[in-house]
Amino acid sequence: MKHRRPRYACPNYKTKQVHCFPWSSGSFGVAELTGGELKTLNMSVEVERKFLCGPDIQKKLGDIGAVCVGKCRFQDQYFDSPDFILTLNGVWLRRREGCWELKCPVTERAQRREEEGERLCTQYQEITLLPQIVAAVREVMAGQRRDGRNVQVVPKERQESDRRGQQEGEEGRPEASGEVEPKGPGNGPDDKPVDAHGDAEERAAAGLEGSAQCCAEDGGDLAWLREMNLAPFAEFTTERCSFSLAGGGEEGGVRVDLDQADFGYCVGEIEVLVPDENEVQSALQKIQRTAQRLGLTDDHKVKGKMHVYLQRYRPEHYAKLLESRRHPRITVTQRTANTTNYQANTLASEHFY
Ligand SMILES: Cc1ncc(C[n+]2csc(CCOP(=O)(O)OP(=O)(O)OP(=O)(O)O)c2C)c(N)n1
């Protein structure tokens, strides 16, 4: 059966409301995820552990009291410059069903934590308001281009304009994007992955122009992308089944996603979202405990969808990321949660899982 995409708000529990559909019936509903106490966050730290799903994963989830809180399908487009400035800086710019999101490296302290004991987990800072995203991206791009190396601390006036931008963003966040048939790279050897840094025709084919039509959040104004020469380098659709562990304390706020990407890769993810870095430790404990209860035995980081996508379809980009991992040299700026300050952090290899 062919499904039409639902009209989405962000299919993202960070905004609490997720538009979901039961695959079996093909009709759509709206589910309030029971991510419970999670507020609508503009910035947060995502702590996660990926795992490979066995055939009995749903049963195991049921056994530990996890409740299915929604199924949904969403399309992701990832953007970068032709020389991969963002991703080589560990910064991942994504548009998911019309909503922009930026994943940035966490602070050095958190990186050390990851190195020291929590190798199976990854941490990312997330920004979800467009004005802040544009400011952060602009800074990474400018810093990189200025001296070919790193990014500087944000000036005070930027902080002020960010504050204004945040207010505007909060007032103007739209409800829905347009309906577009999902499209992914497919599974066949002839399927061409997205590479929008070619000519205009290629850009259109890759969805940059097309996506302007369905972009809810930016009112279709993609000038900032053009200005920084950012274009999609990956595009795929994911079918997701989300589970939540009820209760407060040790289990509260734990979410488990089972993802199936349209290029034929399945991966699970235990995720806890916290408002700032101070709560990362407790998030790690929750994740570890959930992993134990699920009987996960992975002893190395499991690849995410993007990793597999790049490996398969964007080998040049993938090789550059590997290379940057071997020779970390870039410094990026990272916005601290709930403030408009930036910090300079050394970005090392941990952002490559
Ligand atoms: C080769 C390579 N692959 C992946 C990375 C890291 N990376 C790539 S994309 C990316 C951002 C999104 O990754 P992920 O959390 O795996 O996606 P998803 O589960 O769909 O997002 P959610 O719904 O949880 O917000 C990262 C961190 C890297 N540095 N290098």
The ligand as an SDF file (V2000), in Angstrom:
LIG
                    3D

 30 31  0  0  0  0  0  0  0  0999 V2000
   30.4090    9.3000    8.6330 C   0  0  0  0  0  0  0  0  0  0  0  0
   29.6870    9.9350    9.7650 C   0  0  0  0  0  0  0  0  0  0  0  0
   28.4530    9.5360   10.0010 N   0  0  0  0  0  0  0  0  0  0  0  0
   27.7860   10.1010   11.0130 C   0  0  0  0  0  0  0  0  0  0  0  0
   28.3350   11.0880   11.7850 C   0  0  0  0  0  0  0  0  0  0  0  0
   27.5770   11.7720   12.8730 C   0  0  0  0  0  0  0  0  0  0  0  0
   26.2670   12.2520   12.4230 N   0  0  0  0  0  0  0  0  0  0  0  0
   25.8680   12.1570   11.1900 C   0  0  0  0  0  0  0  0  0  0  0  0
   24.3490   12.7900   10.8880 S   0  0  0  0  0  0  0  0  0  0  0  0
   24.2010   13.2170   12.4440 C   0  0  0  0  0  0  0  0  0  0  0  0
   22.9740   13.8860   12.9250 C   0  0  0  0  0  0  0  0  0  0  0  0
   21.8220   12.9460   13.0230 C   0  0  0  0  0  0  0  0  0  0  0  0
   22.2320   11.7270   13.3880 O   0  0  0  0  0  0  0  0  0  0  0  0
   21.2990   10.6520   14.0940 P   0  0  0  0  0  0  0  0  0  0  0  0
   21.0150   11.0160   15.5070 O   0  0  0  0  0  0  0  0  0  0  0  0
   21.9460    9.3570   13.8790 O   0  0  0  0  0  0  0  0  0  0  0  0
   19.9880   10.7190   13.2390 O   0  0  0  0  0  0  0  0  0  0  0  0
   18.5250   10.4610   13.6950 P   0  0  0  0  0  0  0  0  0  0  0  0
   18.4500    9.2980   14.6230 O   0  0  0  0  0  0  0  0  0  0  0  0
   17.7000   10.3550   12.4610 O   0  0  0  0  0  0  0  0  0  0  0  0
   18.2100   11.7960   14.4550 O   0  0  0  0  0  0  0  0  0  0  0  0
   17.2160   12.0400   15.6730 P   0  0  0  0  0  0  0  0  0  0  0  0
   15.8240   11.7380   15.1860 O   0  0  0  0  0  0  0  0  0  0  0  0
   17.6420   11.1490   16.7950 O   0  0  0  0  0  0  0  0  0  0  0  0
   17.3900   13.5040   16.0050 O   0  0  0  0  0  0  0  0  0  0  0  0
   25.3120   12.8390   13.1720 C   0  0  0  0  0  0  0  0  0  0  0  0
   25.4400   13.0680   14.6190 C   0  0  0  0  0  0  0  0  0  0  0  0
   29.6270   11.4660   11.4880 C   0  0  0  0  0  0  0  0  0  0  0  0
   30.2310   12.4090   12.2150 N   0  0  0  0  0  0  0  0  0  0  0  0
   30.2950   10.8920   10.4860 N   0  0  0  0  0  0  0  0  0  0  0  0
  1  2  1  0
  2  3  1  0
  2 30  2  0
  3  4  2  0
  4  5  1  0
  5  6  1  0
  5 28  2  0
  6  7  1  0
  7  8  2  0
  7 26  1  0
  8  9  1  0
  9 10  1  0
 10 11  1  0
 10 26  2  0
 11 12  1  0
 12 13  1  0
 13 14  1  0
 14 15  2  0
 14 16  1  0
 14 17  1  0
 17 18  1  0
 18 19  2  0
 18 20  1  0
 18 21  1  0
 21 22  1  0
 22 23  2  0
 22 24  1  0
 22 25  1  0
 26 27  1  0
 28 29  1  0
 28 30  1  0
M  CHG  1   7   1
M  END
$$$$
